[in-house]
Amino acid sequence: VYSNRAACYTKLGALPEGLKDAEKCIELDPSFSKGYSRKAAIQFFMKEYDKALETYQEGLKHDKNNQELLDGVRR
């Protein structure tokens, strides 16, 4: 639920709200890679590039072959 709502907030341009939901998603399930990709994408859109890279890398610790996370690192 939090992951999907984070995506909706992102589409609406409500980035701080989306970031909170993505962080809650990770808090509830630290192994859920989609939470990391949502959080990192929001950080990227907020021009927090270093934080986004850290988040993508953290997600890869849990799912090293996740294409979305790998693509994010290459941005």
C-alpha positions, 0 to 999 in steps of 0.5 A: 500500500505505501509503495503504491501511494508513494508512486501516486504522490510522485506522479502528483508532484507531492514529493515529500509525502511520497518520500515519507511513504517510501520510507515507511515501506522500507521500515515495514519490509527492509527487503522489499526492493520496490521501496528502495526504488521508489525512495531513490527515484523521489530523491532523484526528482528532488535533486538529492542525487547523492542520497538517491545513489545511496538508496539505490545501493542500499536496495541492491544489498537486498536484491543484487539483480534488481534491474530498476535499482541497477538502472538507477545507479547508472543514472 
